[in-house]
Amino acid sequence: MFDTGGDSSSSQGPEGTKAGPARPRRQRADARRNEQALLDAAAAAFVASGVEVPVRDIATRAGVGVGTIYRHFPTRSDLIVAVFRHQVEACADAGPTLLAESATAHDALTRWVDLFVDFLVTKHGLAGALQSDATVFQTLHDYFLGRLVPVCTELLDAAVAAGEIRPEIDAYQLMRGVGNLCVGADTDPRYDARRLVGLLIAGLRRSDT
């Protein structure tokens, strides 16, 4: 929270040091980091072993006790939803960063789509596990589109403005196409979805660039 400029005397500790809200803020930051570590561990476990992976395996990956996971996420469904949201946010946050750091807008788009493919391979398992709860599934699907379509739009617009790709496809169409190419990628070792997605992105390039 921001300093409101109130009387600081109430937060003075021994010998004039400020004792007030520093520890609660630090504890909240630590709690957020711990939760992020749990979600990263759960996502990795889901990719490796599926969403039915034993909680103790997730705890081992995260370096915590099983009880810690249950305190954060009382049910497996809670954990699955949290992992889904965590991965959506990571993918959304990556877009502007890649656009700022990449040599070209097309390079940023290519790298972001690569991250999107990573997410989709996990997402299919997560989504399947939540299909039985239509309300939760639809809410997460809407959330997924609401967060990622604008990011993809920004990347596409930048590449079009730079004259690097043709302006013939919008973000929803591209994401839907990539998603269709990723179907089955997590179950068929002979199918290389990433290679096909790479060909799709390469095909967006203008012929005169």
N, C-alpha and C positions, 0 to 999 in steps of 0.2 A: 504494500500500500504506500501511497505517497504521504510525505510529512505534511500534516495539516497546519503546522505553524502554531500549535497550541503551547501551553505552558510546559516547558521541558523539565521543570523542577521535580515533577512527580516521577520522572523516569531516571532520576539521578541515583546511582549506586554509591558505594563507599568511595570516599575521597574524590567525589565529583564525577565519577565515571558514569556513563549512561548504561543502565541495566535493562531498561524497558523491553521493547518488543523484539530485540535482536534474536534471542533464543527461539521464541515461537516461529519467527520467519525462517530461521535456520532449520528448525525441525520440519516445517512444512516443505522446505526445499529438499531436505533429505528424504522425506516421505515420497515426494514426487519422483526423485531419482530412483528410489527403491522400487516404486511401482513401474517405472519405465523399464528397469532391469528385468522385472518379472514378465512384463509384456514381451520384451525382446526374447527372453528365454522361452516363453510359451510359443511365440511365433516360430522360432527355430525348431522346437519340439514338434509342432504341428506339421511343419514341412517334412521333417525326418520320419515321423511315425504316425501322422494323422491326428485328427482332433480328439480321438479317444485315448491318446497317450496317457499313461498313469501320471497322476499329479506329482508323485514322488520324483518322476523323471524330470519334470519341469522344475521342481524345487532344487534338484541336484544341479541342473544347468544354471539356475539363478544363484546358487550358493546360499540358499535359505532353507528353513524348515518348512514342512508341509503346512503347519499351522499358519505360517505367515501368508501363504497363498490364500488359504480359506478366510483369513481376516480381511484381505483385500477383495476377494472374489468368492462369495459364499457358495456359488454353484458353478458348474462347468459352463452353463449358458452365459453366466455373467462374464466369465473369463473369455469366452469366444467372442462375445460382443465387444469387450474391451480391446482385444487383440485386433479385431476388424477395424475399430475406430482408430486405434494407435497406428496401424499401417496406412490407413487413408490419410491421416494427418501427416505422416512422414512423407508420403508421396506428394501431397499437396505442397508441403513446405519446400520440397526439393526443386520444384519448378522455377520459382524466382531466383533461387540460388544458382542453379545451372545456367539460367539465362544471363546472369551477371558474370559468371566465371568462365563460360565456354568461349572458344575462339569465334564461333559463328552461331547464329540462331538455329540453324539446321543441326549443328552438333549438339546444342542444348536439347532440342527436340528428340534427337536420336537417343541421347543418354537418359532422358526422362522416360521415354517409351520403354527403354530397357528396364528401368526401375518399375514401371507399370506392369511389365510382364512378370517380374519377380512377385509383385503383389498379387496378380491374378492367379498365379499357380497356387498360392496359399488361399486366396479368396474362394476358389471353387470348393475347397474342403470346408471352409468356414460357412459359406452360404448353404451348402448341402446339409450341414449339421443344424441349421436354423430353419430349414424349410417347413418343419412341422408347426412353427409359430408364424403364421402368415403376417400378423401385425408387426412383429419384430423384424421379420425379413424385409417387408416393404419399407419400413422406417429406415433400415440400414441401407437399402438400395437407393432410396431418395437422398439420403445423406451422402452416399458414395458419389452420386451424380452431381449433387449440389456443390461438393467440395472439389471434385476433380475436373469436371467439364470446363469451368472457368480457367483453371490452370493450363489445361491443354489448349484452350482457345488462345490464351496469351502467347504460348509458345508457337502455335501455328501462325498467328497474326504477325509475330516478330519475323518468322522465317519468310512469310509472304512479303512483308514490307521490305525485307532485305533482298528480295528478288531471288531467293534460293529455292523456293518450291512454288508449285502451281496453286492458285487459290480455288481449287475445285472440290475441296473436302472440308467439312466442318468438324469440330472436336468430337461431337457425339458419334458421327459416322466413323471417324478414325478409331475411337475407343471401342466402339461396337465391333469393328472389324478386327482389331487386335484381340479383343476378348474371344471372338469366334475362333481365331487361329490358335488360341491357347487352350481350347477345350480338349481335354484328354492328355495334355502335356505332362500331368502329374501321374499318369497311370501307364503310359506307353513309352518305354525307354527308346523305342525306334523312331519316335516322332520328335523332330526338332522344331518346336514352335518358334523359338527365338530366331532361327535362321529365316523362317518364312516371314516373320515380322520385320526382320532386317531388310528383306527384299521389298516388302510393302513400303517401308519408309524411304528406301532408296528410290523407289518408283515415283515418289512425290517430287523428286528434284526436277527443276526446269532443265530442259534439254540444252539450253544455251549457257548453263553455268558449269 
